[in-house]
């Protein structure tokens, strides 16, 4: 699963830097300290891995967090918040190691068999006999079928996040008994495990419930797992999970798992005051505040996050490919990365793909193959498209000024500095950036309703199969493609890559197609950055985990 970040980058990191940190002289600064830059981003994990029997019974684990507008992670309007909260009271049936190896949870799937029948893949899931939803409904083949039906695209009324993979399944049948699901594919799907990492209660899979039941609500009766909802406060936004008396597996080690609804800028102070057990520290200012605190350790590693600049091709000013290309030619990504990483003692190569990270096998820098930072060329791109410099330096065409909106959420200094840097980069080319303030609470609406010209946001990969998500970013008929770019011909090429059985071959094919997609100039990868956290000592299985999501019952305090 690839989940959209619940918060844009401006709210994830906060750092006081002057907007003038941008070099707007028009010369290329290239990769940050290129000769010293690593060839790939960090793939290190740092989360104090501890076995279940080394964790004490009891205790509370508290972090910043709240529920999302859309709490169903299969829904197109859900974000990373929804996926994280969902995992605390619903099935975590398949997870991945930090490096991406598939891990089946025997509390849900007691046996998994993958076979080939005449070139068509068959997956047989045998479900744990004890597995049941909290309302007493057995977890059986009907839950797998219901999840497939809701997500396969056959019924357009479902606002599904991604149909990829589900649309390759020809049937989900009852096996030897109700506790066995037989999944038949047309052709092969190398990343099939991503489709059933969790599943829906059959009642939750009706169109109405899929789209609306989880809007600012929880449905613990349709959930399953070691924890269930103790408190879901619609007024404060706070959530508490408690042990689930109906759980059949190893019991959760914690008495309570608590999310406190605080602005991210308040999280560091709350951590310093002892209110939180864990907080993000991805910028110099927050890192300085938490480093050296008694009883605290810093855990830092690689990041399956990527932050990008999204171009709304449906807005009048950005409907022109030449304007989008000129903006991308004018953006000094290395300078944006310097602003983000200032004071962090961190370096990475600039990202070149939406779907694979530089530390992954098969990664290629697809962006560099089609785009060069060249402000002087940007001017020529606009000249050719008929945008002439005006007396005030702003270009005009048909009496219209070249003014582009940039939607900025929140109030923190790093977000403002980044916006200022973009404005300084575009000004010499003759583009005026109009910075528009918006509330953090509007994040989902801004994306789903395309209320922006330019918007900086991010994605987190929940699994290692990045090539599978090419369509989510670039297909013209996909709601998750928030830029609105693409063509039917390109869609066809993208979809052909999903049918390649060999993962290496699939990645190679995806790279070729992504180079074409990036020439729409609607999407600009900017940076990933480290995953850095301040954590109270003794907290186990929490931190920089890359692709790993520790099972809820394994999170807790060391004995």
C-alpha positions as CSV (number, residue, x, y, z in Angstrom):
1,X,0.0,0.0,0.0
2,X,1.2,3.5,-0.8
3,X,-0.4,6.0,1.5
4,X,-0.6,9.7,1.0
5,X,0.9,11.6,3.9
6,X,-1.6,12.9,6.4
7,X,0.3,16.1,6.6
8,X,2.2,18.0,3.9
9,X,5.9,18.5,4.4
10,X,5.4,22.0,5.8
11,X,3.7,20.4,8.9
12,X,6.1,17.5,9.2
13,X,9.2,19.5,9.5
14,X,9.8,22.9,11.1
15,X,13.0,24.8,10.8
16,X,13.8,28.5,11.0
17,X,15.6,29.5,7.9
18,X,15.4,32.7,5.9
19,X,13.6,32.5,2.6
20,X,16.7,34.2,1.2
21,X,18.6,30.9,1.6
22,X,17.6,30.3,-2.0
23,X,20.2,31.0,-4.6
24,X,18.2,32.9,-7.2
25,X,21.1,34.0,-9.3
26,X,20.1,31.6,-12.1
27,X,23.2,29.5,-11.8
28,X,22.9,25.8,-11.1
29,X,23.9,24.6,-7.7
30,X,23.6,21.0,-8.7
31,X,23.4,18.1,-6.2
32,X,24.1,19.3,-2.6
33,X,27.9,18.8,-2.3
34,X,27.8,16.3,-5.1
35,X,31.3,15.0,-4.6
36,X,30.5,14.0,-1.1
37,X,26.9,12.9,-1.7
38,X,26.1,9.2,-1.3
39,X,25.1,7.2,-4.4
40,X,21.9,6.2,-2.6
41,X,19.7,7.3,0.3
42,X,20.1,5.5,3.6
43,X,18.5,2.1,3.9
44,X,19.4,1.8,7.6
45,X,16.7,0.8,10.2
46,X,16.8,1.9,13.8
47,X,13.9,0.9,16.0
48,X,15.2,-1.2,19.0
49,X,13.9,-4.6,17.7
50,X,13.0,-6.8,20.6
51,X,11.3,-10.3,20.7
52,X,7.8,-10.5,22.3
53,X,9.0,-12.3,25.4
54,X,11.5,-9.4,26.2
55,X,8.7,-6.9,26.5
56,X,7.0,-6.3,29.8
57,X,3.2,-6.5,30.3
58,X,1.5,-3.2,30.9
59,X,2.3,0.4,30.3
60,X,1.0,3.1,27.9
61,X,2.4,4.3,24.6
62,X,1.5,7.9,23.7
63,X,2.2,9.8,20.5
64,X,0.8,12.7,18.5
65,X,-2.0,11.6,16.2
66,X,-5.7,11.7,15.4
67,X,-8.3,10.1,13.1
68,X,-8.5,11.1,9.5
69,X,-11.6,12.5,7.7
70,X,-11.7,9.2,5.8
71,X,-10.7,6.3,8.0
72,X,-11.0,3.5,5.4
73,X,-7.5,3.0,4.1
74,X,-8.8,1.5,0.8
75,X,-10.7,4.7,0.0
76,X,-9.1,7.2,-2.4
77,X,-9.5,10.0,0.2
78,X,-7.6,8.3,3.0
79,X,-4.1,9.2,4.0
80,X,-1.2,7.8,6.0
81,X,-3.1,8.7,9.2
82,X,-5.9,6.3,8.2
83,X,-3.5,3.4,7.5
84,X,-1.7,3.9,10.9
85,X,-4.9,4.2,13.0
86,X,-6.6,1.3,11.1
87,X,-3.7,-1.0,11.9
88,X,-4.3,-0.7,15.6
89,X,-7.8,-2.1,15.6
90,X,-8.0,-4.1,12.3
91,X,-6.1,-7.0,10.8
92,X,-2.4,-6.8,10.1
93,X,-2.4,-10.0,8.1
94,X,0.7,-9.4,6.0
95,X,3.7,-7.2,6.8
96,X,7.2,-6.7,5.4
97,X,10.6,-6.7,6.9
98,X,12.6,-3.4,6.9
99,X,14.2,-4.6,3.6
100,X,10.9,-5.7,2.1
101,X,10.6,-9.5,2.6
102,X,7.0,-10.7,2.9
103,X,5.9,-11.8,6.4
104,X,2.6,-13.7,6.8
105,X,0.9,-13.4,10.2
106,X,-0.2,-16.9,11.3
107,X,-2.9,-15.4,13.5
108,X,-4.8,-14.6,10.3
109,X,-3.2,-16.7,7.5
110,X,-2.2,-20.1,8.9
111,X,-1.0,-21.2,5.4
112,X,-0.3,-19.4,2.1
113,X,0.3,-21.2,-1.2
114,X,1.2,-19.6,-4.6
115,X,1.0,-21.7,-7.7
116,X,0.9,-21.3,-11.5
117,X,-1.8,-22.9,-13.6
118,X,-1.2,-22.5,-17.3
119,X,0.4,-19.1,-16.9
120,X,-2.3,-17.9,-14.5
121,X,-1.4,-17.4,-10.8
122,X,-3.4,-19.0,-8.0
123,X,-3.1,-18.0,-4.4
124,X,-4.6,-20.1,-1.7
125,X,-5.1,-18.5,1.7
126,X,-5.9,-20.8,4.6
127,X,-7.4,-18.6,7.4
128,X,-6.8,-19.3,11.1
129,X,-9.7,-21.3,12.4
130,X,-10.0,-19.0,15.5
131,X,-10.0,-15.7,13.4
132,X,-13.2,-13.7,13.8
133,X,-14.3,-10.1,13.6
134,X,-15.2,-8.5,16.9
135,X,-19.0,-8.8,16.2
136,X,-18.6,-12.6,16.1
137,X,-18.6,-12.9,12.3
138,X,-15.9,-15.5,11.3
139,X,-13.1,-14.2,9.2
140,X,-13.3,-16.4,6.2
141,X,-13.2,-16.5,2.4
142,X,-16.1,-14.0,2.2
143,X,-13.9,-11.2,3.7
144,X,-11.3,-11.8,1.0
145,X,-14.0,-11.8,-1.7
146,X,-15.6,-8.7,-0.3
147,X,-12.3,-6.8,-0.3
148,X,-11.6,-7.8,-3.9
149,X,-15.1,-6.9,-5.1
150,X,-14.9,-3.4,-3.5
151,X,-11.5,-2.6,-5.0
152,X,-11.5,-4.3,-8.4
153,X,-13.0,-1.3,-10.3
154,X,-16.0,-3.2,-11.7
155,X,-18.4,-1.0,-9.7
156,X,-17.5,2.7,-10.2
157,X,-19.5,3.7,-7.2
158,X,-16.7,2.6,-4.9
159,X,-14.3,5.5,-4.3
160,X,-11.3,3.1,-4.2
161,X,-7.7,4.2,-3.9
162,X,-6.3,1.7,-6.3
163,X,-7.7,-1.1,-8.5
164,X,-4.2,-2.3,-9.6
165,X,-3.8,-6.0,-8.9
166,X,-7.4,-6.4,-7.8
167,X,-8.5,-5.9,-11.4
168,X,-6.2,-8.9,-12.4
169,X,-8.2,-11.3,-10.2
170,X,-10.8,-13.3,-12.1
171,X,-12.4,-14.9,-9.0
172,X,-12.2,-15.4,-5.3
173,X,-13.7,-18.8,-4.4
174,X,-14.4,-20.9,-1.4
175,X,-11.7,-23.6,-1.0
176,X,-11.9,-26.8,1.0
177,X,-14.1,-25.0,3.6
178,X,-15.1,-21.5,4.5
179,X,-11.7,-20.9,6.1
180,X,-9.9,-21.1,2.7
181,X,-9.9,-18.5,0.0
182,X,-8.7,-19.4,-3.5
183,X,-7.7,-16.3,-5.5
184,X,-7.4,-16.7,-9.3
185,X,-5.5,-14.2,-11.4
186,X,-5.4,-13.5,-15.1
187,X,-1.6,-13.9,-15.7
188,X,0.8,-13.3,-12.8
189,X,1.0,-10.7,-10.1
190,X,4.4,-10.5,-8.4
191,X,3.2,-8.1,-5.7
192,X,-0.1,-9.8,-4.9
193,X,0.6,-9.8,-1.2
194,X,0.0,-6.0,-1.1
195,X,-3.7,-6.7,-2.0
196,X,-4.6,-8.5,1.2
197,X,-2.3,-7.1,3.9
198,X,-5.6,-6.3,5.7
199,X,-9.2,-6.8,4.6
200,X,-12.7,-5.5,5.1
201,X,-15.6,-7.0,7.1
202,X,-18.2,-8.0,4.5
203,X,-20.6,-5.4,6.0
204,X,-18.0,-2.7,5.6
205,X,-17.6,-3.6,1.9
206,X,-21.0,-2.3,0.8
207,X,-20.7,0.8,-1.4
208,X,-22.3,3.0,1.2
209,X,-20.2,1.8,4.1
210,X,-17.0,1.7,2.0
211,X,-17.4,5.4,1.1
212,X,-19.1,6.8,4.2
213,X,-19.1,4.6,7.3
214,X,-15.5,5.5,8.4
215,X,-15.8,9.2,7.8
216,X,-14.6,10.6,11.2
217,X,-15.8,7.4,12.8
218,X,-14.5,4.0,13.9
219,X,-16.2,0.7,13.6
220,X,-14.5,-1.5,16.2
221,X,-17.3,-4.2,15.8
222,X,-16.0,-4.7,12.2
223,X,-12.4,-4.8,13.3
224,X,-10.1,-7.6,14.7
225,X,-6.7,-7.8,16.4
226,X,-5.0,-7.5,19.8
227,X,-6.4,-4.0,20.4
228,X,-9.7,-2.4,20.0
229,X,-11.1,1.2,20.4
230,X,-11.3,2.3,24.0
231,X,-12.0,6.0,23.4
232,X,-12.7,7.8,20.1
233,X,-13.2,11.4,21.0
234,X,-14.8,13.2,18.0
235,X,-14.5,16.6,19.9
236,X,-10.9,16.5,20.9
237,X,-9.6,14.1,18.2
238,X,-7.9,11.9,20.8
239,X,-7.9,8.1,20.5
240,X,-7.2,5.4,23.0
241,X,-6.8,1.7,22.1
242,X,-7.1,-1.0,24.7
243,X,-6.6,-4.7,24.8
244,X,-9.2,-6.6,22.8
245,X,-10.9,-9.4,25.0
246,X,-12.0,-11.2,21.8
247,X,-8.4,-11.6,20.4
248,X,-7.3,-15.2,19.9
249,X,-3.5,-14.5,19.4
250,X,-0.7,-13.3,21.7
251,X,-2.1,-10.5,23.8
252,X,-1.0,-7.0,23.3
253,X,1.8,-6.0,25.7
254,X,0.5,-2.5,26.3
255,X,-2.4,-1.5,28.6
256,X,-3.2,1.4,26.3
257,X,-2.0,2.9,23.0
258,X,-2.9,6.6,23.0
259,X,-3.0,9.2,20.2
260,X,-3.2,12.8,21.4
261,X,-4.4,15.4,18.8
262,X,-1.7,18.1,18.9
263,X,-0.3,20.4,16.2
264,X,3.0,19.0,15.0
265,X,4.8,22.1,16.2
266,X,3.5,21.4,19.8
267,X,4.7,17.8,19.7
268,X,8.4,18.5,20.7
269,X,7.3,20.5,23.7
270,X,4.9,17.8,24.7
271,X,7.7,15.2,24.4
272,X,10.0,17.4,26.5
273,X,7.3,17.7,29.2
274,X,6.9,13.9,29.3
275,X,3.4,13.8,27.7
276,X,4.6,11.8,24.7
277,X,6.8,8.7,24.4
278,X,7.9,9.4,20.8
279,X,8.0,12.3,18.4
280,X,9.4,13.1,15.0
281,X,12.6,15.1,14.9
282,X,13.4,15.6,11.2
283,X,14.7,19.2,11.4
284,X,17.6,20.9,13.1
285,X,15.5,22.9,15.5
286,X,13.4,20.0,16.9
287,X,16.5,17.8,16.9
288,X,18.4,20.3,19.0
289,X,15.6,20.5,21.5
290,X,15.3,16.7,22.1
291,X,19.0,15.7,21.8
292,X,20.6,14.9,25.1
293,X,17.3,14.9,27.1
294,X,17.5,12.6,30.0
295,X,16.0,9.2,29.3
296,X,15.8,9.9,25.6
297,X,17.4,8.3,22.6
298,X,17.5,9.4,18.9
299,X,16.6,6.8,16.4
300,X,17.4,7.7,12.8
301,X,17.4,5.7,9.6
302,X,16.3,5.6,6.0
303,X,13.0,6.9,4.8
304,X,10.4,5.4,2.5
305,X,8.9,8.9,2.2
306,X,9.1,11.2,-0.8
307,X,8.0,14.7,-1.1
308,X,7.1,16.2,-4.4
309,X,5.7,19.3,-6.1
310,X,2.3,18.6,-7.7
311,X,1.1,20.6,-10.7
312,X,-2.7,20.8,-11.2
313,X,-3.0,20.4,-15.0
314,X,-6.7,21.2,-14.7
315,X,-6.1,24.8,-13.5
316,X,-6.1,27.4,-16.3
317,X,-2.5,28.6,-15.8
318,X,-1.0,25.1,-15.6
319,X,-3.0,23.5,-18.4
320,X,-0.1,24.5,-20.7
321,X,2.7,21.9,-20.8
322,X,5.3,24.7,-21.6
323,X,4.4,26.6,-18.4
324,X,4.8,23.5,-16.3
325,X,8.1,22.6,-18.0
326,X,9.5,26.1,-17.5
327,X,8.6,26.0,-13.8
328,X,10.4,22.6,-13.4
329,X,13.4,23.9,-15.3
330,X,13.5,26.9,-12.9
331,X,13.3,24.9,-9.6
332,X,16.7,24.2,-8.1
333,X,15.9,21.0,-6.3
334,X,19.3,20.9,-4.6
335,X,18.7,24.2,-3.0
336,X,15.3,23.0,-1.7
337,X,17.0,20.0,-0.3
338,X,19.6,22.2,1.5
339,X,16.8,24.2,3.1
340,X,15.1,21.0,4.3
341,X,18.2,19.3,5.6
342,X,20.0,22.4,7.1
343,X,21.6,21.4,10.4
344,X,20.8,17.7,10.1
345,X,24.2,16.4,8.9
346,X,22.4,14.4,6.3
347,X,22.9,13.9,2.5
348,X,21.1,12.0,-0.2
349,X,21.1,12.1,-4.0
350,X,18.1,14.0,-5.5
351,X,15.2,11.6,-6.1
352,X,14.5,10.6,-9.7
353,X,11.4,8.5,-9.4
354,X,7.9,8.5,-7.9
355,X,7.8,4.8,-7.2
356,X,11.2,3.5,-6.3
357,X,13.8,4.8,-3.9
358,X,17.5,5.1,-4.6
359,X,18.3,2.4,-2.0
360,X,16.1,-0.1,-3.8
361,X,17.1,-2.6,-6.4
362,X,15.9,-1.6,-9.8
363,X,15.9,2.1,-9.1
364,X,16.8,4.5,-11.9
365,X,17.0,8.3,-11.9
366,X,14.2,8.8,-14.5
367,X,13.8,12.5,-13.8
368,X,17.4,13.4,-14.9
369,X,16.8,11.6,-18.2
370,X,14.1,14.1,-19.1
371,X,14.7,17.3,-17.0
372,X,17.7,19.5,-16.3
373,X,17.8,22.5,-13.9
374,X,18.2,25.3,-16.4
375,X,16.6,28.7,-15.7
376,X,18.0,30.1,-18.9
377,X,16.3,27.4,-20.9
378,X,13.1,28.0,-19.0
379,X,12.9,31.5,-20.4
380,X,13.3,30.1,-23.9
381,X,10.6,27.5,-23.2
382,X,8.2,30.4,-22.3
383,X,9.3,32.5,-25.3
384,X,8.4,29.7,-27.6
385,X,5.0,29.3,-26.1
386,X,4.2,33.0,-26.6
387,X,4.7,34.3,-23.0
388,X,6.5,37.7,-23.4
389,X,8.3,39.6,-20.5
390,X,6.2,42.5,-19.2
391,X,7.4,45.9,-18.0
392,X,7.2,44.6,-14.4
393,X,9.2,41.5,-15.2
394,X,6.1,39.2,-15.2
395,X,5.4,37.5,-18.5
396,X,2.1,38.0,-20.2
397,X,0.2,36.3,-23.0
398,X,-3.1,37.4,-24.5
399,X,-3.3,40.1,-21.8
400,X,-3.0,37.6,-19.0
401,X,-0.1,37.7,-16.5
402,X,1.8,34.5,-15.7
403,X,0.8,34.2,-12.1
404,X,0.8,30.7,-10.4
405,X,-0.7,29.9,-7.1
406,X,1.2,27.9,-4.4
407,X,-1.0,26.5,-1.6
408,X,0.8,26.7,1.8
409,X,-0.7,24.8,4.8
410,X,0.1,25.8,8.3
411,X,2.4,28.4,9.8
412,X,5.8,26.9,10.4
413,X,9.0,28.6,9.3
414,X,10.2,25.8,7.1
415,X,7.0,25.8,5.0
416,X,7.3,29.6,4.6
417,X,11.0,29.4,3.7
418,X,10.4,26.7,1.1
419,X,7.5,28.7,-0.5
420,X,9.8,31.8,-0.5
421,X,12.5,29.8,-2.2
422,X,10.2,28.7,-5.0
423,X,9.0,32.3,-5.5
424,X,12.7,33.5,-5.7
425,X,13.5,30.8,-8.2
426,X,10.6,31.6,-10.5
427,X,10.8,35.4,-10.4
428,X,13.8,35.8,-12.7
429,X,12.1,33.7,-15.4
430,X,9.1,36.0,-15.3
431,X,6.7,33.8,-13.2
432,X,5.0,35.3,-10.2
433,X,4.3,32.8,-7.4
434,X,1.2,33.8,-5.4
435,X,1.4,32.1,-2.0
436,X,-2.1,31.1,-0.8
437,X,-2.5,30.2,2.9
438,X,-4.8,27.3,3.9
439,X,-5.7,25.5,7.1
440,X,-4.1,22.1,7.8
441,X,-7.6,20.6,8.2
442,X,-8.3,21.3,4.5
443,X,-5.5,19.0,3.4
444,X,-7.7,16.2,2.1
445,X,-10.1,18.5,0.4
446,X,-7.3,20.5,-1.3
447,X,-6.1,17.3,-2.9
448,X,-9.3,15.5,-3.7
449,X,-11.0,18.6,-5.0
450,X,-7.8,19.9,-6.7
451,X,-8.0,23.3,-5.0
452,X,-4.4,24.3,-5.9
453,X,-2.1,25.2,-8.8
454,X,1.1,24.0,-7.1
455,X,1.1,21.9,-3.9
456,X,4.0,20.3,-2.0
457,X,3.0,17.0,-0.4
458,X,4.4,13.5,0.1
459,X,3.8,9.8,-0.1
460,X,5.0,6.9,2.1
461,X,5.5,3.4,0.7
462,X,4.0,0.8,3.0
463,X,5.5,-2.0,0.9
464,X,8.6,-2.5,-1.3
465,X,6.7,-3.0,-4.6
466,X,6.9,0.5,-5.9
467,X,6.5,-0.3,-9.6
468,X,3.0,-1.5,-8.8
469,X,1.9,2.1,-8.1
470,X,2.9,3.7,-11.3
471,X,-0.8,4.1,-12.3
472,X,-1.7,5.8,-9.1
473,X,0.7,8.7,-10.0
474,X,0.4,8.9,-13.7
475,X,-2.8,7.3,-15.1
476,X,-5.2,9.9,-16.6
477,X,-8.3,8.0,-15.4
478,X,-7.1,7.5,-11.8
479,X,-8.5,9.7,-9.0
480,X,-5.3,9.2,-7.0
481,X,-3.4,11.1,-9.8
482,X,-4.1,14.4,-8.3
483,X,-2.3,16.3,-11.0
484,X,-4.9,15.2,-13.6
485,X,-2.2,14.6,-16.2
486,X,-1.7,11.7,-18.6
487,X,-3.1,10.3,-21.8
488,X,-5.1,7.1,-22.6
489,X,-2.0,5.9,-24.7
490,X,0.3,6.3,-21.7
491,X,-2.3,4.6,-19.4
492,X,-2.1,1.5,-21.6
493,X,1.7,1.4,-21.4
494,X,1.6,1.9,-17.6
495,X,-0.9,-0.9,-17.2
496,X,1.1,-3.3,-19.3
497,X,3.9,-3.1,-16.7
498,X,1.6,-4.4,-13.9
499,X,1.2,-7.8,-15.8
500,X,5.0,-8.6,-15.8
501,X,5.6,-11.5,-13.4
502,X,9.3,-10.9,-12.7
503,X,9.9,-8.0,-10.3
504,X,13.2,-7.0,-11.9
505,X,11.7,-7.0,-15.4
506,X,8.7,-5.1,-14.1
507,X,10.9,-2.4,-12.5
508,X,12.9,-2.0,-15.7
509,X,9.7,-1.6,-17.8
510,X,8.2,0.8,-15.2
511,X,11.4,3.0,-15.4
512,X,11.0,3.3,-19.2
513,X,7.3,4.3,-18.9
514,X,8.0,6.7,-16.0
515,X,10.4,8.6,-18.2
516,X,7.6,9.2,-20.6
517,X,5.2,10.1,-17.8
518,X,7.6,12.7,-16.3
519,X,7.5,14.5,-19.7
520,X,4.0,15.6,-18.8
521,X,5.9,17.9,-16.4
522,X,3.1,17.6,-13.8
523,X,5.0,16.0,-11.0
524,X,8.4,16.9,-9.6
525,X,10.1,14.7,-7.0
526,X,12.0,16.9,-4.5
527,X,13.5,15.0,-1.5
528,X,13.1,12.2,0.9
529,X,15.1,13.0,4.0
530,X,15.9,10.9,7.0
531,X,13.4,9.3,9.4
532,X,14.5,10.6,12.8
533,X,12.7,10.2,16.0
534,X,13.1,11.1,19.7
535,X,12.1,8.1,21.7
536,X,11.9,7.4,25.5
537,X,14.5,4.7,26.3
538,X,13.2,1.2,26.6
539,X,10.5,1.6,24.0
540,X,10.7,-1.5,21.8
541,X,9.9,-1.9,18.1
542,X,9.4,1.8,17.4
543,X,11.4,4.1,15.2
544,X,12.9,4.1,11.7
545,X,11.6,0.9,10.3
546,X,11.7,1.5,6.5
547,X,9.1,-1.0,5.1
548,X,8.5,-2.7,8.4
549,X,5.3,-2.2,10.4
550,X,5.7,-4.0,13.8
551,X,2.6,-5.9,14.8
552,X,0.7,-4.0,17.5
553,X,1.2,-6.8,20.1
554,X,5.0,-6.5,19.8
555,X,5.1,-2.7,20.6
556,X,5.8,-1.9,24.3
557,X,8.5,-1.4,27.0
558,X,11.5,-3.6,27.6
559,X,11.5,-5.7,30.7
